[in-house]
């Protein structure tokens, strides 16, 4: 089910000043997509999620879920949260400690007055779906963090919502469990084929889970697209930097050459993937560390080859992360763990034009 957000704003008062949590947000969330709101703390992503579910009341705009307007300032519409047909998984899971796993999952159906036989069937199906069969009678708080997250997911699913909303549900898990649960969650949501709106500040979560990502900053959506588009073809410096490690170098557009855009930088002239930018305009050159090829020694040559000196190496398991000083710029690259390169070595860096992205400053 599609969600349409039109001109939604939300202001708070803090220390006598108005703070714009949301500033004229325009957003269409496609039906049957896993859609992630990504951004730093305070960017407005959780406030937007809470406006969709009805836990916050916007000051302006309109929110439509499917064909139904659930909130509109102009029309005076405000559908209560329990009537919006949504399911939500909170950051803390909101598991009731005095209830069993079964009763936690059954609660949304019990408050609706559903028949016991129907409740049993739906709860059993939900627990089977999240792979928690056999623990129905156990206290929910005696489960592991990952299992508690699945209880919360089953409770949200049991009422068969039109849309699922997630507010950083994996942030309380350790790194390994978060990775495992992320894979499970992606699988669950893909099977359900419903609209899911997921809030996180974790770029890896966003890239691994999402069909589409909206990057937020200062209460606005800065950029939206597929994970691949956002990572490889960002349009803004903030987005390119936030979504992953990046070397960002100021650049001035010189013109076009051989189907590429040529820029002048402190590193020298660089060929980049084509961008429609006027000669003389200012931009930022973005180069991902994984595409920086490092060779021992100083190699002369054109075509995005720059010389530098290794300042530091950090072993992070599958690779070394190496910092290289070149023309006053500190550049990050990744090299194989068996590479014969050491701190203080003179090296050459090469990056293909296809991996040189120009973004707006």
N, C-alpha and C positions, 0 to 999 in steps of 0.2 A: 504494500500500500504506500503510495507516494505521500510525502510530507512537503507542504509548501509554506515557507516562512517569508512574509512580505513586510518590510519596513519595521521590523520589531526592534524596539528600544527598551532599555530598562535602566533606571537611575537609582542610585542609593545616596543617602546622606551620610557622610563620614566627617566628623570633626567640623560640622557646620558647612561643609562643601558638598556639592553634587558630584558624584562619581558615575561616569557612564560605564556600566557593566556591559551593556549591549548598545550599539550605535547604528541604527538603521540597517539591521541585518537582513539581507536578501539571500534566500537559499532554497533550492529545490533538491530534496532527497529522493532519489529514484526508488520505486517499488522493488522489493525483493533484493535489495542491495545490503551489504555490510558497509555502512557509512560511518567514517570516523571524524570526530571533531578533535583536532590536534592543536596544541599550543602550550605556551608556558603558563605557569600559575598566574591567575588574575586576568587572563585574556578574555574570559566570558564564556568559555565552553560549557562549564557546569551550569551556569545561570541559564544558558540557552536550552540545555537539556531539561532543566527544571521547568522552564516556561512551556516546553512541548508537553510534558507530563501533567502540568497544571499545579505544580508545587510553588511556582512563582507566578506573579501576575505582571505582565509587561505594562509599560506606560503608553506604548504606541504600537500600531501595526496589526497584523492578522496572522493566524496560524490555522492551516487547513490540514486535516488528516484524511486522505482519500477524498471523498466528495463532501465531507462534513467540515464546516468551520467550527473549530473548538474554542477559538478566542478571537474577538475582534473589538477593538476600541471603538471604531466608527459605528458598528452595528449593535454594540452593547451585549455581545455574546461571550459567555464564560462557562463552558461545559466543565463540571466537576471532574477531578482526576479519575475517580472510580467509574465514570461513564465514558471515558475516552477510548476504552478498549486496548489499553497499553499494559505491558509488563515491564517491570524495572528491577535491575540487580544493582544494589548499592555497593559502595566501596567497602563498607564494613559487613556486608552480607545481610545484616539485620536478622540473624538467626535467634530464635527465642530459646533461651537455655533451659527453660522448664518443660519444653516439649520434645517429643521424639522426632526422629527424621520424618516419619509418616505424618505426624500432626503439623509439623512445620510446612510441609508441602501441601497438605490438605486444607490449611487455614483459609485461603481465598475462596474455596468452594464451600466451606462450612458457613462462612459469613453470608453467602448467597442463599443458604437454606437448601442446597442440593441434596438429593436423596443419598443415603449412606452407600447403597449399592453402586451408584454412579460415581461417588467420590472414590470408593475403593478402586474401581476400574481405571479412573483417570490418574490417580496417584501412582498406581502400579505401572501404568504405561509411561508416565513421566520419569519415574525412577529407573525404569528399564532403559529409557532413552539416554539418560546421563550416566548409565552404568553403575547404579547404586543399589541394585537388587540385593536383598539379604540383610540390609542394615536398617530396615524400616522401624524396628523397635528401639534402636540405639539412640541415646541422647545425642542430639545434633552437635553439641559443643564438644563431644568426645571424639569427633572425627578430625582428620587432618585438615589443614587449610585448604588444600585442593578439593577435598571431599565436601567441605562446607560451601565452597564456591559452587559446586555442582548441586548441592541442596538448594541454594538460592536460585540457581538457574531453573531447577525443576519446579520450584514454587512459582516462578514467574511464567513458566510454560504451561502449567497445569490448567490455567484458565483460558488457554488458547487465544492469546492476544493477537491483535492485528500487527502490532509493532513491538519490538523489544528494545529497551533502553538500558545502557550500561554506563555506570559512573565509576571509571577506574577500578574495575572489579578485581584486577590481579595485583594491585600495588602492594598488598600486604603479604604476598608470597615471596619466598626466596627465589633467587635467580633461576635455578634449575627447575623448580616446580612451576615457576611462572612460564618458562618456555614450554614445558609439557602441557600445562593447562591451556596455554594459548593455542597450541595445535588442536587439542580436543575441542575447544570452543569454536574454532574456525570450522571444524568438521561438523559439529552440531548445527551451527547456523546455516551452513551450506545445505544440509539435509532438510532443514525446516523450510527453506525458501520463503522467508518472511523478511520484512524490512527490519534491520537492526541499526540502531544509532549508538555509537560507542565513543565515549569520552576518554582521552588519555593525554598525558604529556610525554609519553614514551614513544619515541620515533620508531623503534624496532617493532613494538606492538602494532603501531599504526600500519607500517609497511607489510607486516606478516598477515594481519587480519583482514585488511580492508579491500573492498572493491573500489571505493572512492574515498578520498581524504579532502577535508576542508581545513586549511591552516588558518588559525585565528590569531589576531593580535589587537590589543586595545579595544576589544568589543566589536571588532569587524572581521569579516572573512577576507583574508588577504589573497588567497589563491585556492583553487579547487581542481582536482583531477585524479586520475588513477595513481596508485603508488609509483609506477614507473615514470609517469609524466612528472609528478612532483619531485621525484629524486633526480631524474636525468635531465629534465627540461624545465626546471623552475624558471619563473620570470622575474622574481624579486630576490634581492640579496638576503633578506631576512629568512625567506622560505628555504633557499639553498643552504644557508648556514644551519637552520634549525633542524632540517630533515636528515642531516648527516655530516660527517667530518668533511671539511672542504678547505682548500687553499683559495683565499679571496684576495685578488690583487687589483688595485685601481688601474683602469685602462681608458685610453682615448681612441676612438674609432678613426682609422686611417682611410678605409675604403674596402673594396672587394678585390680578391685575387684568387683565380682558379676555382671559383664557386664557393670560396670561404670569405668570412669577414676578417680583415686584418686590423689588429690593434697595436698601439704602442704602449708598452708597460715598462716598469723599472727593470724587468727581466730582459727587455729587448722587444723587437717586433714578434707578435704571435699570431698564428692563423687559428681561427675559431670556427665552430659550426655557424652556418649562415644565420644572421639576424638582420632585420630591416632597421638599421640604425644609420642616421645621417653622419657623414664624415665630420669629425670634430666633436661629436657628442661624447659625453662621459658615460662610462659603464663600469661594471666589475667583472673581472675574469674569474670564473669559478672552475677549479680543477680538483676532482676527487682523488684522494691519496691512492686508491686502488688502481688508478690508471696512470700513475707516475712511474715510468720505467727508469730504474737507477742502474748506471754502469760505472765501474771503477775507472778512474782517470778522467782527464779532461778531453772531450772529443769535440773537434770543430765540426761545424755543419749547420746548415739551415734547417728549417722545418721544426720549430719548437724544441730546439736543443739548448739547454742552459747549463752553465757550469756552477758548481757550488762546493761547499765543504761540509762534511758531516759534523753536526754539533752534538747529537745524542742518539742513542739507540735504546729502545725499550722492548724487551721480549714479552709478547702477549700470547704465546702459545703457538698458533699456526703461522704467525709472521713476526717480524721485527717491525716496529713503528720507528721510523728514522726521521729526525729533523735535520734539514739541510739549509744552510745559509747561502743565499744567492742574491747578489745585488741589493743587499740590505733587507731582503724578504726572507722570513723563516717559513720554509715549505715542509709539509708533512707528506711522507711517502711510505709505502709498505713493501717490504722485501722478504724473500724466502728466508727461513731460519738458518739455512746452510750457506747463505751468501757471504762471501769473503770481503765484507766491508766493515770498517771500524771507525770509531770516533776520530775525527781529525783528518780522515781521508778526503782527497779531492775526488769528486764524482761528477758525472754528467746526468742530467735529467732530460727525459724525452716524453712528451705527451702528444698523442695524435690530435689533430684539429677537431675530430668528431667528439673528443672528450674535453674540449675547451668550450665552456658554456659562458655566454655573456648574459648577465642579469642586470636589472636596473639597480642603481645605487640606492 
